[in-house]
Amino acid sequence: MTKPVGAITRGTTGHNRLRRADRWIAAVHAPLLRSAARPLVVDLGYGASPATTLELFTRLRRVAPGVEVVGIEIDPVRVAAAKPYEREGLSFRLGGFELPVSRPPTLVRAFNVLRQYAEADAWRYWDVLTGRLAPGGLLVEGTSSENGRRAVWVGLSPEGPRTITFAARFDAFEQPSDLADRLPKTLIHRNVPGERIHAFLSDFDHAWAVSAAYEAHGRRQRWLAAVRFLSVSWPVPPRPPFGGDARWRLGELTLPWSAVAPV
Ligand SMILES: C[S@@+](CC[C@H](N)C(=O)[O-])C[C@H]1O[C@@H](n2cnc3c(N)ncnc32)[C@H](O)[C@@H]1O
């Protein structure tokens, strides 16, 4: 076997840390998983325990019963620790960005992995990973807080980045720009005046401020009002699968990547 591509990094993980992203994948991208003849999902860099891979497997099997999940880790100790959890449709193996799997994956989830690399490497590995996807496949690359209450992720097709999603528990932020600390590596250094991501987060804070009266009905209502306010000036998808009340009421907001892409 050739040496896995990448470097061993901190293995921090925890139960339900990636629940928000899993919920989005299952709701928004179930048709993609169901349409593939033998849908293969890779969880890249699952960390010191395979907990989040097991959760992904359970959640995806509910919406796409034929899905097979492979957890890939670059640390052999973490692979050995995960092996006892293997079962029909779920396995773990040693590897890196080259993705040592037998067929192109329909979906790759890589969470809290690229944030530990340099920005230039993060752009490069986006290309490497999307180049390994099955036609029409999806890479979900993101970052979350340790308890998963704040997260930001990007959805990429083989042609490049398509969407960015902001997600938070309603009691886990003061204002929406608090999510800036969870931006993916490709954007975190771009959150400065003159960049679209900075303009977006500033406008989101403004929308949040002018929607303050809705907090009397709960923070969820305030979030919904702020998203509607933002929709006037930003290309917020208004309908499912990416937009609409059913998604926004979860404390979620998806935008086209082009709206925030670095200038
Ligand atoms: C912070 S943990 C994230 C664990 C889990 N995905 C989560 O979000 O809770 C990052 C893991 O990615 C692994 N990793 C880093 N680069 C990798 C690569 N190129 N291929 C596979 N695993 C990698 C590290 O060894 C580490 O265990």
The ligand as an SDF file (V2000), in Angstrom:
LIG
                    3D

 27 29  0  0  0  0  0  0  0  0999 V2000
  -10.4810   16.8070   14.4770 C   0  0  0  0  0  0  0  0  0  0  0  0
  -10.6270   15.1620   13.8970 S   0  0  0  0  0  0  0  0  0  0  0  0
  -12.2820   15.2250   13.2520 C   0  0  0  0  0  0  0  0  0  0  0  0
  -13.0660   14.0090   13.5800 C   0  0  0  0  0  0  0  0  0  0  0  0
  -14.5060   14.0090   13.0450 C   0  0  0  0  0  0  0  0  0  0  0  0
  -14.5430   14.1020   11.5980 N   0  0  0  0  0  0  0  0  0  0  0  0
  -15.2900   15.1400   13.6620 C   0  0  0  0  0  0  0  0  0  0  0  0
  -15.5600   16.1370   12.9740 O   0  0  0  0  0  0  0  0  0  0  0  0
  -15.6680   15.0480   14.8410 O   0  0  0  0  0  0  0  0  0  0  0  0
   -9.6200   15.1710   12.4030 C   0  0  0  0  0  0  0  0  0  0  0  0
   -9.1750   13.7880   12.0020 C   0  0  0  0  0  0  0  0  0  0  0  0
   -8.8100   13.8080   10.6290 O   0  0  0  0  0  0  0  0  0  0  0  0
   -7.7160   12.9540   10.4470 C   0  0  0  0  0  0  0  0  0  0  0  0
   -7.0570   13.3240    9.1920 N   0  0  0  0  0  0  0  0  0  0  0  0
   -6.3270   14.4360    8.9290 C   0  0  0  0  0  0  0  0  0  0  0  0
   -5.9010   14.4320    7.6460 N   0  0  0  0  0  0  0  0  0  0  0  0
   -6.3940   13.2960    7.0930 C   0  0  0  0  0  0  0  0  0  0  0  0
   -6.3020   12.7410    5.7960 C   0  0  0  0  0  0  0  0  0  0  0  0
   -5.6270   13.3600    4.8250 N   0  0  0  0  0  0  0  0  0  0  0  0
   -6.9330   11.5760    5.5650 N   0  0  0  0  0  0  0  0  0  0  0  0
   -7.5990   10.9320    6.5440 C   0  0  0  0  0  0  0  0  0  0  0  0
   -7.7130   11.4120    7.7920 N   0  0  0  0  0  0  0  0  0  0  0  0
   -7.1240   12.5940    8.0570 C   0  0  0  0  0  0  0  0  0  0  0  0
   -6.8710   13.1750   11.6760 C   0  0  0  0  0  0  0  0  0  0  0  0
   -5.9780   12.1150   11.8920 O   0  0  0  0  0  0  0  0  0  0  0  0
   -7.9530   13.3020   12.7570 C   0  0  0  0  0  0  0  0  0  0  0  0
   -8.2130   12.0600   13.3480 O   0  0  0  0  0  0  0  0  0  0  0  0
  1  2  1  0
  2  3  1  0
  2 10  1  0
  3  4  1  0
  4  5  1  0
  5  6  1  0
  5  7  1  0
  7  8  2  0
  7  9  1  0
 10 11  1  0
 11 12  1  0
 11 26  1  0
 12 13  1  0
 13 14  1  0
 13 24  1  0
 14 15  1  0
 14 23  1  0
 15 16  2  0
 16 17  1  0
 17 18  1  0
 17 23  2  0
 18 19  1  0
 18 20  2  0
 20 21  1  0
 21 22  2  0
 22 23  1  0
 24 25  1  0
 24 26  1  0
 26 27  1  0
M  CHG  2   2   1   9  -1
M  END
$$$$
